[in-house]
Amino acid sequence: VVLVFSADPVRSATRFGERGANIYALQDATIAAAYAQLAVVATGLASTWVGDFDEQRVKELLELDADLVPVSLLSVGYPAETAELSPRRHLDEMVSWR
Ligand SMILES: Cc1cc2nc3c(=O)[nH]c(=O)nc-3n(C[C@H](O)[C@H](O)[C@H](O)COP(=O)(O)O)c2cc1C
């Protein structure tokens, strides 16, 4: 199963203007995908977040509404293995304290 999460900039713009179209629409789609990943794990399944895809091809295949912008795909399935933890950037690299 592959779940497709799309931004809807036109809908967001009707309430929040340019910031809604440019930012909130993306936030809505990505937070939905992130929470879906948690729900997937809670059921014992696993997922891979895919951001590298041909946006136009996905729109055509799914006959998506022209206003929608697919931003992430989640491929969902039963995990064959438990992945090793990968290295993480140190907090000091990413956080600036004021
Ligand atoms: C924004 C974003 C885009 C990603 N795009 C892809 C992708 O196109 N193809 C893919 O195989 N995995 C993609 N991944 C999944 C990552 O490669 C990786 O499997 C996942 O984030 C787990 O990473 P970790 O090893 O750092 O925990 C993406 C992850 C993120 C957060």
The ligand as a Gaussian input file, in Angstrom:
#p B3LYP/6-31G(d) Opt

LIG

0 1
 C       11.841000      14.398000       3.661000
 C       12.205000      12.945000       3.437000
 C       12.265000      12.445000       2.151000
 C       12.593000      11.112000       1.923000
 N       12.630000      10.627000       0.637000
 C       12.958000       9.327000       0.422000
 C       12.975000       8.810000      -0.904000
 O       12.676000       9.506000      -1.860000
 N       13.305000       7.509000      -1.081000
 C       13.596000       6.676000      -0.007000
 O       13.899000       5.501000      -0.231000
 N       13.556000       7.147000       1.257000
 C       13.254000       8.443000       1.490000
 N       13.196000       8.914000       2.775000
 C       13.403000       7.975000       3.882000
 C       14.793000       8.054000       4.407000
 O       15.661000       7.664000       3.411000
 C       14.974000       7.143000       5.607000
 O       14.696000       5.834000       5.253000
 C       14.100000       7.481000       6.742000
 O       14.002000       8.871000       6.899000
 C       14.699000       6.872000       8.015000
 O       15.887000       7.553000       8.217000
 P       16.868000       7.296000       9.408000
 O       17.757000       6.175000       8.966000
 O       17.597000       8.600000       9.478000
 O       16.037000       6.989000      10.592000
 C       12.885000      10.257000       3.014000
 C       12.822000      10.773000       4.311000
 C       12.483000      12.090000       4.516000
 C       12.408000      12.611000       5.942000

